[in-house]
Amino acid sequence: MSRRLKIASGIVMALIAISGVGIALSLRQLEPRLREWITTSLSESLQSQIELGAVHLNFYPLTLTGRDLVVRHRGRTDIPPLIVVSSFTFDLEPMHLWTSTVKHVSVDGMEVHIPPKDDSTGKRPIPRPPQAQGGSGTSRLIVRKLTATNTRLIIIPKTSGKNPKVWDIYELEMTDLGADAPSPFRAALINPIPYGQIDASGRFGPWDASAPGASGVEGKYTFAADLGTIRGLQGELNATGTMSGVLEQIATRGETRTPNFRLTALDGASLPLTTTYEAMVDGTKGDVELQHVHIMLGTSPLHARGLIEGTHGVRGKRVVLNMTSTGANLAELLQLASKAQPPMARGTVTIDAAFDLPQGDAEVLERLALEGSVRADRLRFADQGVQDKIDTLSRRGQGRPTDASIDNVASKLTSQFVLARGVLTYRGLAFNVPGAAIKLDGTHHLEQKTLSLHGEVVLKASASNTLTGFKRWLVKPFDPLFRKNGAGTRLVIRVEGTQDQPKITLELGQTLRRR
């Protein structure tokens, strides 16, 4: 009996083995058909020529793996392939072998090249939300869920000589991909400069096979970055925003918060920095048109408009802005340049400047260029000793050197300026108090905190009337030597030393020289 059982069990095992071989052979026979199914479905869905390496069907679990997928948009070979995939895996169920719907596809090592819109006008598509987009035919292949790792989205610019915009996406998840409706997505990206992570979610599509760059996108994003990865800056930036449009042109708005913004090259204090903005992003180049930016640096409001743009062959982006403010806080701005407490002066500042920060690896202060004008009204000095000197200047300028009612005098400052390589050059720096006006030109080295200025002091009173007692009568015969163009007194001075302790020198020879 046992011998019969052994024989029976052997027969059963043989049958199972034969069945297994049969199933394996059947699966192998299915692979060419599945390969054709993939290439045909993708070709019709994307209106593209498909190249595909080997595919392999596994029995348990039921999966289809493939390698070396290349999708050429409309068969074009003059531009990079639309899609290149190193490897992919379809998680299948038996019914999927007879339908065009796949439950899950995982992809690794994918590059997507979005070509410029192929039209005769050269115009970018008008941004509109995804639901307003129309599909370009029904898709035969629908993927219920796509997960991708190590993905790179490369948008080819229409303008020659421009660098393509590259987005490195290390995690991507999309659902209902291939249907004639927007596909929900989640993506995580690394931004190189400043270094940080972008997390985005929203809807993409439907895919516009005739012009992939016109495919719609909308959603929201967060961005956490370390400004310290830009030499010369310090602070932790957090941004939130929304986006809507098409890949080639995306409208975005949002806000950023940096609670501890600091210019490290100046060794100054940190200030909270917040911005709200509205911008248009050219997805083909990554260039940004900043249509409206409201900045709060501490309690100082500033407004800006401008561009963030790339240059062919140069890493990074150039920032060009027009900046204005009618109510900046002088004391806070001085804190950025010096840790001295309290700040040297306080008052309200009006600024109108052109801002240019080109690409490069040098510190921000070395690269930054500014040119414009500044005006400070109702300026007063925190150091009582300095303010006493200003009060004395006003008394003497008005010919009332002993009038104690002239006290805590407010000053006014105006100047044209140019900042280049960390050096401020003042042109027509004018400092005025009742009875006196100071006009200076020269330079201010921000990093070394040193001054080199020269100019003149013009007083309403004559030289003798600025003095008292015996000195007044001693100087009176020399009053004509100091008069100029209707002014009672003109003195030529030089200002040198540090910004916190300037040294003022009277240039007597130039003062007495008639011009």
DAMOGI-V785235 format. One record per residue. N is the residue number from 0. RES is the residue in one small letter. PSI is psi in whole degrees, 0 to 359 (NA if undefined). NEAR is the number of other C-alpha atoms within 12 Angstrom. Layout:
BEGIN
<<N | RES | PSI | NEAR> <N | RES | PSI | NEAR>>
END
This chain:
BEGIN
<<0 | m | 318 | 7> <1 | s | 329 | 8> <2 | r | 322 | 9> <3 | r | 323 | 10> <4 | l | 319 | 11> <5 | k | 318 | 12> <6 | i | 317 | 13> <7 | a | 314 | 14> <8 | s | 324 | 14> <9 | g | 320 | 14> <10 | i | 317 | 14> <11 | v | 313 | 14> <12 | m | 320 | 14> <13 | a | 318 | 14> <14 | l | 318 | 14> <15 | i | 316 | 14> <16 | a | 316 | 14> <17 | i | 319 | 14> <18 | s | 317 | 14> <19 | g | 317 | 16> <20 | v | 321 | 15> <21 | g | 316 | 15> <22 | i | 314 | 18> <23 | a | 316 | 19> <24 | l | 322 | 16> <25 | s | 318 | 17> <26 | l | 317 | 25> <27 | r | 324 | 21> <28 | q | 334 | 16> <29 | l | 333 | 22> <30 | e | 314 | 26> <31 | p | 324 | 21> <32 | r | 319 | 20> <33 | l | 323 | 30> <34 | r | 318 | 29> <35 | e | 322 | 19> <36 | w | 316 | 27> <37 | i | 311 | 39> <38 | t | 320 | 30> <39 | t | 316 | 24> <40 | s | 314 | 28> <41 | l | 322 | 34> <42 | s | 316 | 29> <43 | e | 324 | 25> <44 | s | 319 | 35> <45 | l | 1 | 36> <46 | q | 52 | 29> <47 | s | 163 | 27> <48 | q | 133 | 26> <49 | i | 132 | 32> <50 | e | 135 | 28> <51 | l | 134 | 31> <52 | g | 206 | 24> <53 | a | 147 | 23> <54 | v | 153 | 31> <55 | h | 128 | 27> <56 | l | 122 | 32> <57 | n | 143 | 25> <58 | f | 314 | 24> <59 | y | 116 | 15> <60 | p | 161 | 14> <61 | l | 104 | 21> <62 | t | 153 | 28> <63 | l | 119 | 38> <64 | t | 150 | 32> <65 | g | 164 | 32> <66 | r | 159 | 24> <67 | d | 56 | 23> <68 | l | 129 | 34> <69 | v | 127 | 33> <70 | v | 117 | 39> <71 | r | 117 | 30> <72 | h | 115 | 37> <73 | r | 26 | 26> <74 | g | 12 | 20> <75 | r | 137 | 18> <76 | t | 0 | 15> <77 | d | 351 | 11> <78 | i | 163 | 21> <79 | p | 156 | 24> <80 | p | 148 | 30> <81 | l | 313 | 40> <82 | i | 136 | 36> <83 | v | 127 | 32> <84 | v | 128 | 32> <85 | s | 310 | 28> <86 | s | 153 | 29> <87 | f | 160 | 31> <88 | t | 127 | 31> <89 | f | 123 | 35> <90 | d | 113 | 31> <91 | l | 158 | 29> <92 | e | 154 | 22> <93 | p | 321 | 20> <94 | m | 335 | 13> <95 | h | 337 | 23> <96 | l | 347 | 26> <97 | w | 11 | 15> <98 | t | 177 | 19> <99 | s | 17 | 27> <100 | t | 132 | 29> <101 | v | 134 | 33> <102 | k | 316 | 29> <103 | h | 136 | 29> <104 | v | 129 | 32> <105 | s | 138 | 34> <106 | v | 142 | 35> <107 | d | 138 | 28> <108 | g | 57 | 27> <109 | m | 137 | 34> <110 | e | 131 | 32> <111 | v | 119 | 33> <112 | h | 117 | 34> <113 | i | 112 | 42> <114 | p | 159 | 40> <115 | p | 156 | 37> <116 | k | 131 | 30> <117 | d | 86 | 23> <118 | d | 174 | 15> <119 | s | 350 | 9> <120 | t | 332 | 9> <121 | g | 8 | 12> <122 | k | 147 | 16> <123 | r | 150 | 28> <124 | p | 149 | 28> <125 | i | 127 | 23> <126 | p | 136 | 30> <127 | r | 153 | 25> <128 | p | 156 | 30> <129 | p | 324 | 33> <130 | q | 343 | 24> <131 | a | 351 | 23> <132 | q | 148 | 29> <133 | g | 142 | 24> <134 | g | 170 | 27> <135 | s | 61 | 24> <136 | g | 159 | 19> <137 | t | 146 | 23> <138 | s | 136 | 28> <139 | r | 334 | 25> <140 | l | 121 | 31> <141 | i | 127 | 30> <142 | v | 117 | 33> <143 | r | 328 | 27> <144 | k | 130 | 28> <145 | l | 127 | 31> <146 | t | 136 | 33> <147 | a | 141 | 34> <148 | t | 151 | 28> <149 | n | 53 | 27> <150 | t | 144 | 32> <151 | r | 122 | 33> <152 | l | 120 | 35> <153 | i | 117 | 34> <154 | i | 117 | 38> <155 | i | 125 | 34> <156 | p | 149 | 33> <157 | k | 325 | 28> <158 | t | 127 | 20> <159 | s | 151 | 14> <160 | g | 3 | 14> <161 | k | 143 | 22> <162 | n | 140 | 26> <163 | p | 152 | 34> <164 | k | 126 | 35> <165 | v | 127 | 28> <166 | w | 117 | 33> <167 | d | 113 | 27> <168 | i | 110 | 31> <169 | y | 345 | 27> <170 | e | 133 | 30> <171 | l | 134 | 34> <172 | e | 129 | 32> <173 | m | 150 | 33> <174 | t | 153 | 30> <175 | d | 48 | 30> <176 | l | 129 | 33> <177 | g | 345 | 36> <178 | a | 160 | 32> <179 | d | 55 | 29> <180 | a | 157 | 30> <181 | p | 143 | 31> <182 | s | 125 | 32> <183 | p | 144 | 30> <184 | f | 158 | 30> <185 | r | 137 | 29> <186 | a | 147 | 34> <187 | a | 127 | 29> <188 | l | 157 | 30> <189 | i | 124 | 27> <190 | n | 126 | 24> <191 | p | 319 | 23> <192 | i | 115 | 25> <193 | p | 151 | 27> <194 | y | 131 | 22> <195 | g | 176 | 24> <196 | q | 136 | 28> <197 | i | 127 | 32> <198 | d | 123 | 30> <199 | a | 149 | 32> <200 | s | 154 | 29> <201 | g | 218 | 29> <202 | r | 141 | 34> <203 | f | 137 | 42> <204 | g | 191 | 41> <205 | p | 156 | 39> <206 | w | 127 | 37> <207 | d | 97 | 35> <208 | a | 331 | 36> <209 | s | 332 | 26> <210 | a | 86 | 33> <211 | p | 327 | 39> <212 | g | 345 | 43> <213 | a | 6 | 42> <214 | s | 138 | 43> <215 | g | 156 | 42> <216 | v | 138 | 41> <217 | e | 154 | 37> <218 | g | 202 | 33> <219 | k | 163 | 29> <220 | y | 159 | 29> <221 | t | 152 | 30> <222 | f | 122 | 32> <223 | a | 120 | 29> <224 | a | 155 | 30> <225 | d | 107 | 28> <226 | l | 343 | 30> <227 | g | 346 | 25> <228 | t | 355 | 23> <229 | i | 118 | 29> <230 | r | 128 | 26> <231 | g | 352 | 27> <232 | l | 161 | 33> <233 | q | 140 | 32> <234 | g | 156 | 31> <235 | e | 115 | 29> <236 | l | 135 | 32> <237 | n | 127 | 30> <238 | a | 148 | 30> <239 | t | 149 | 28> <240 | g | 174 | 30> <241 | t | 159 | 29> <242 | m | 152 | 35> <243 | s | 135 | 36> <244 | g | 219 | 36> <245 | v | 165 | 42> <246 | l | 325 | 48> <247 | e | 340 | 40> <248 | q | 113 | 37> <249 | i | 125 | 38> <250 | a | 134 | 33> <251 | t | 151 | 33> <252 | r | 152 | 31> <253 | g | 197 | 28> <254 | e | 155 | 28> <255 | t | 151 | 31> <256 | r | 126 | 31> <257 | t | 97 | 30> <258 | p | 343 | 22> <259 | n | 50 | 26> <260 | f | 135 | 30> <261 | r | 143 | 37> <262 | l | 103 | 35> <263 | t | 329 | 28> <264 | a | 335 | 28> <265 | l | 352 | 31> <266 | d | 39 | 23> <267 | g | 189 | 28> <268 | a | 168 | 29> <269 | s | 154 | 28> <270 | l | 150 | 31> <271 | p | 138 | 28> <272 | l | 123 | 33> <273 | t | 149 | 31> <274 | t | 149 | 31> <275 | t | 143 | 29> <276 | y | 156 | 31> <277 | e | 131 | 29> <278 | a | 161 | 32> <279 | m | 124 | 34> <280 | v | 124 | 30> <281 | d | 102 | 37> <282 | g | 339 | 44> <283 | t | 335 | 38> <284 | k | 345 | 39> <285 | g | 5 | 33> <286 | d | 148 | 32> <287 | v | 127 | 33> <288 | e | 110 | 31> <289 | l | 101 | 31> <290 | q | 326 | 23> <291 | h | 124 | 27> <292 | v | 123 | 30> <293 | h | 124 | 28> <294 | i | 136 | 28> <295 | m | 108 | 30> <296 | l | 103 | 34> <297 | g | 241 | 30> <298 | t | 14 | 21> <299 | s | 117 | 30> <300 | p | 136 | 30> <301 | l | 153 | 32> <302 | h | 142 | 33> <303 | a | 152 | 31> <304 | r | 151 | 29> <305 | g | 204 | 29> <306 | l | 147 | 30> <307 | i | 111 | 28> <308 | e | 154 | 33> <309 | g | 165 | 30> <310 | t | 135 | 24> <311 | h | 128 | 19> <312 | g | 359 | 14> <313 | v | 129 | 17> <314 | r | 139 | 20> <315 | g | 186 | 27> <316 | k | 148 | 29> <317 | r | 135 | 29> <318 | v | 121 | 30> <319 | v | 121 | 28> <320 | l | 155 | 32> <321 | n | 125 | 29> <322 | m | 137 | 30> <323 | t | 154 | 30> <324 | s | 140 | 30> <325 | t | 4 | 23> <326 | g | 38 | 29> <327 | a | 147 | 31> <328 | n | 109 | 32> <329 | l | 319 | 36> <330 | a | 318 | 33> <331 | e | 320 | 35> <332 | l | 323 | 37> <333 | l | 332 | 36> <334 | q | 329 | 29> <335 | l | 331 | 33> <336 | a | 345 | 34> <337 | s | 143 | 30> <338 | k | 2 | 24> <339 | a | 133 | 22> <340 | q | 133 | 19> <341 | p | 169 | 18> <342 | p | 152 | 26> <343 | m | 323 | 29> <344 | a | 165 | 34> <345 | r | 153 | 29> <346 | g | 181 | 29> <347 | t | 133 | 30> <348 | v | 136 | 33> <349 | t | 129 | 30> <350 | i | 138 | 35> <351 | d | 109 | 28> <352 | a | 153 | 30> <353 | a | 130 | 28> <354 | f | 129 | 29> <355 | d | 115 | 31> <356 | l | 96 | 32> <357 | p | 170 | 30> <358 | q | 163 | 28> <359 | g | 169 | 23> <360 | d | 353 | 21> <361 | a | 164 | 19> <362 | e | 153 | 25> <363 | v | 316 | 32> <364 | l | 330 | 33> <365 | e | 331 | 29> <366 | r | 333 | 25> <367 | l | 135 | 31> <368 | a | 132 | 29> <369 | l | 146 | 33> <370 | e | 131 | 29> <371 | g | 210 | 28> <372 | s | 156 | 31> <373 | v | 144 | 34> <374 | r | 132 | 33> <375 | a | 121 | 32> <376 | d | 152 | 28> <377 | r | 48 | 26> <378 | l | 130 | 28> <379 | r | 152 | 33> <380 | f | 138 | 28> <381 | a | 324 | 24> <382 | d | 120 | 20> <383 | q | 327 | 17> <384 | g | 318 | 15> <385 | v | 316 | 20> <386 | q | 324 | 25> <387 | d | 321 | 21> <388 | k | 322 | 23> <389 | i | 317 | 33> <390 | d | 318 | 33> <391 | t | 319 | 30> <392 | l | 317 | 38> <393 | s | 319 | 38> <394 | r | 311 | 32> <395 | r | 322 | 36> <396 | g | 329 | 38> <397 | q | 1 | 31> <398 | g | 24 | 28> <399 | r | 65 | 29> <400 | p | 342 | 28> <401 | t | 9 | 21> <402 | d | 101 | 19> <403 | a | 347 | 15> <404 | s | 341 | 13> <405 | i | 97 | 26> <406 | d | 150 | 24> <407 | n | 49 | 27> <408 | v | 136 | 29> <409 | a | 136 | 28> <410 | s | 166 | 33> <411 | k | 135 | 31> <412 | l | 134 | 33> <413 | t | 151 | 31> <414 | s | 150 | 31> <415 | q | 147 | 29> <416 | f | 157 | 30> <417 | v | 130 | 31> <418 | l | 125 | 30> <419 | a | 131 | 25> <420 | r | 37 | 25> <421 | g | 9 | 29> <422 | v | 123 | 28> <423 | l | 124 | 34> <424 | t | 120 | 30> <425 | y | 136 | 32> <426 | r | 111 | 25> <427 | g | 44 | 26> <428 | l | 114 | 32> <429 | a | 129 | 32> <430 | f | 120 | 33> <431 | n | 138 | 34> <432 | v | 160 | 36> <433 | p | 122 | 30> <434 | g | 348 | 33> <435 | a | 146 | 35> <436 | a | 133 | 35> <437 | i | 130 | 37> <438 | k | 125 | 32> <439 | l | 154 | 35> <440 | d | 155 | 30> <441 | g | 199 | 28> <442 | t | 157 | 33> <443 | h | 107 | 34> <444 | h | 108 | 29> <445 | l | 319 | 31> <446 | e | 316 | 27> <447 | q | 346 | 21> <448 | k | 38 | 27> <449 | t | 154 | 25> <450 | l | 148 | 29> <451 | s | 93 | 29> <452 | l | 151 | 33> <453 | h | 151 | 31> <454 | g | 214 | 31> <455 | e | 155 | 34> <456 | v | 126 | 40> <457 | v | 123 | 37> <458 | l | 145 | 37> <459 | k | 323 | 34> <460 | a | 158 | 34> <461 | s | 164 | 35> <462 | a | 319 | 36> <463 | s | 327 | 32> <464 | n | 353 | 32> <465 | t | 353 | 32> <466 | l | 177 | 27> <467 | t | 162 | 20> <468 | g | 217 | 14> <469 | f | 322 | 11> <470 | k | 325 | 15> <471 | r | 314 | 21> <472 | w | 333 | 17> <473 | l | 324 | 15> <474 | v | 340 | 21> <475 | k | 320 | 24> <476 | p | 340 | 16> <477 | f | 4 | 19> <478 | d | 318 | 25> <479 | p | 332 | 23> <480 | l | 336 | 26> <481 | f | 353 | 35> <482 | r | 148 | 28> <483 | k | 126 | 26> <484 | n | 44 | 15> <485 | g | 351 | 14> <486 | a | 145 | 25> <487 | g | 322 | 31> <488 | t | 136 | 37> <489 | r | 126 | 37> <490 | l | 135 | 38> <491 | v | 129 | 32> <492 | i | 164 | 27> <493 | r | 136 | 28> <494 | v | 120 | 29> <495 | e | 176 | 26> <496 | g | 209 | 20> <497 | t | 163 | 21> <498 | q | 335 | 27> <499 | d | 333 | 27> <500 | q | 71 | 17> <501 | p | 149 | 19> <502 | k | 124 | 18> <503 | i | 127 | 23> <504 | t | 133 | 22> <505 | l | 124 | 20> <506 | e | 86 | 19> <507 | l | 320 | 17> <508 | g | 313 | 15> <509 | q | 330 | 20> <510 | t | 317 | 25> <511 | l | 344 | 21> <512 | r | 126 | 16> <513 | r | 133 | 16> <514 | r | NA | 13>>
END
